[in-house]
């Protein structure tokens, strides 16, 4: 194992532990270790919603009042106009280029990843990087939605998931 590979692996495992937390994680005095919402600021909310409905086959749980919600496994993905989101956060609405984050969905096998990529390609989704073996021992590729949000579609042999795709951890 090379030093750079082991560092990448440790960073990846640390990221998984940080992002997914534990059921029953103790509440600390700073912030609870969990997510409730991820909200994407959309340039064109209706087009982005239709992308997720038409290309991913998802169904919104709510589509009223200028925001769209999709129920995910344990949290809500929201779509909200980017100018309104920036205004709410009191920051400039200039999120151009690489946004310094990716969204990821992990599957239980390389075959599952390939099938998802084949399905998405057939629906006209832009493939950024076809799935391949990774340096950390997994298998992944990237697609983007119509507003260039990066989605990693991956298989991680070190990640334990339940039957519904929720991440389990052993700590």
C-alpha positions in Angstrom: 0.0 0.0 0.0 1.4 3.3 -1.0 1.4 6.3 1.3 -0.9 8.3 -1.0 -3.3 5.4 -1.4 -3.5 4.9 2.3 -4.0 8.6 3.0 -6.8 8.7 0.4 -8.4 5.6 1.9 -8.2 7.0 5.4 -9.7 10.3 4.2 -12.5 8.5 2.5 -13.3 6.3 5.5 -13.1 9.4 7.8 -15.5 11.2 5.4 -18.0 8.3 5.6 -17.8 8.3 9.4 -18.3 12.1 9.6 -21.1 12.4 7.0 -23.2 9.4 8.1 -22.9 9.5 11.8 -24.4 6.7 14.0 -28.0 6.0 14.9 -28.3 7.0 18.5 -25.2 9.2 18.3 -24.9 11.1 21.6 -26.0 14.7 21.4 -23.1 16.9 22.0 -23.1 20.5 23.1 -21.9 21.8 19.7 -24.1 20.2 17.0 -25.8 16.9 16.5 -24.0 14.6 14.1 -26.7 14.2 11.4 -28.3 15.7 8.3 -31.9 16.7 7.9 -31.8 18.6 4.6 -29.6 19.2 1.6 -30.9 22.1 -0.4 -29.7 22.8 -3.9 -29.9 26.3 -5.1 -31.3 26.1 -8.7 -30.9 28.5 -11.5 -34.2 27.1 -13.0 -36.1 25.2 -10.3 -38.7 23.7 -12.6 -36.1 22.3 -15.0 -34.0 20.9 -12.2 -37.1 19.3 -10.6 -38.0 17.7 -14.0 -34.5 16.4 -14.4 -34.8 14.5 -11.1 -38.3 13.3 -11.9 -37.7 12.4 -15.6 -34.0 11.2 -15.5 -33.7 9.7 -12.0 -37.4 8.6 -11.7 -37.8 10.3 -8.3 -41.1 11.6 -6.9 -41.4 14.8 -5.0 -43.1 14.7 -1.6 -43.9 18.4 -1.8 -43.9 20.9 -4.6 -45.5 24.1 -3.3 -44.5 27.5 -2.1 -41.5 27.8 -4.4 -39.6 24.8 -3.1 -39.5 21.2 -4.0 -38.7 18.3 -1.6 -37.7 14.8 -2.3 -37.7 12.3 0.6 -34.4 10.5 0.7 -33.1 7.8 3.1 -33.1 9.7 6.3 -33.1 13.3 5.1 -34.8 15.6 2.6 -33.3 16.9 -0.7 -34.7 20.3 -1.4 -34.6 22.4 -4.6 -35.0 26.2 -4.1 -34.2 29.1 -6.4 -30.5 30.0 -6.1 -31.1 33.7 -5.8 -33.6 33.2 -3.0 -31.3 30.7 -1.2 -28.3 33.2 -1.5 -30.6 36.0 -0.2 -31.7 33.9 2.7 -28.1 33.0 3.6 -27.0 36.6 2.9 -24.3 35.6 0.4 -23.7 36.4 -3.3 -25.4 34.2 -5.9 -22.3 33.4 -7.9 -22.0 29.6 -7.5 -20.3 29.1 -10.9 -17.8 26.3 -11.7 -16.8 23.5 -9.4 -18.9 23.9 -6.2 -16.5 22.0 -4.0 -18.9 19.2 -3.1 -20.4 16.2 -4.7 -23.5 14.2 -3.9 -23.1 10.4 -3.8 -25.3 7.3 -4.0 -23.6 4.0 -3.1 -24.8 0.7 -4.5 -24.1 -2.9 -3.4 -22.0 -4.0 -6.4 -20.0 -2.8 -9.4 -22.8 -4.4 -11.6 -25.4 -2.2 -9.9 -23.3 0.9 -10.6 -22.9 -0.2 -14.3 -26.7 -0.7 -14.6 -27.4 2.7 -13.1 -25.0 4.4 -15.5 -26.5 2.5 -18.5 -30.0 3.6 -17.4 -28.9 7.2 -16.9 -27.0 7.4 -20.2 -30.2 6.0 -21.9 -32.1 8.9 -20.4 -29.7 11.5 -21.7 -27.9 12.2 -18.5 -24.4 13.7 -18.9 -21.7 11.3 -17.9 -18.6 13.1 -16.6 -16.5 10.1 -15.7 -17.6 6.5 -16.6 -17.4 4.0 -13.7 -14.0 2.5 -13.1 -11.9 0.8 -10.3 -10.7 3.4 -7.9 -7.3 3.8 -6.1 -9.1 3.2 -2.8 -10.5 -0.1 -3.8 -14.0 0.9 -4.9 -15.7 1.5 -8.2 -17.3 4.8 -9.2 -18.1 7.3 -11.8 -19.7 10.8 -12.0 -22.7 12.3 -13.7 -24.1 15.8 -13.5 -27.6 17.1 -13.3 -28.6 20.0 -15.7 -27.1 22.6 -13.3 -23.8 20.9 -13.1 -24.2 19.4 -9.6 -21.8 16.5 -9.5 -23.3 13.1 -8.5 -20.9 10.2 -7.7 -22.4 6.8 -8.4 -20.3 4.3 -6.5 -19.7 0.9 -5.0 -17.6 0.9 -1.8 -16.6 -2.6 -0.6 -15.8 -1.2 2.8 -19.2 0.4 3.3 -22.0 -1.7 5.0 -25.5 -0.8 4.0 -28.9 -2.2 5.0 -31.5 -3.5 2.5 -32.8 0.0 1.8 -29.3 1.5 1.1 -28.9 3.2 4.5 -25.3 3.3 5.6 -24.5 1.3 8.6 -21.3 1.7 10.7 -19.8 -0.5 13.3 -18.6 2.1 15.8 
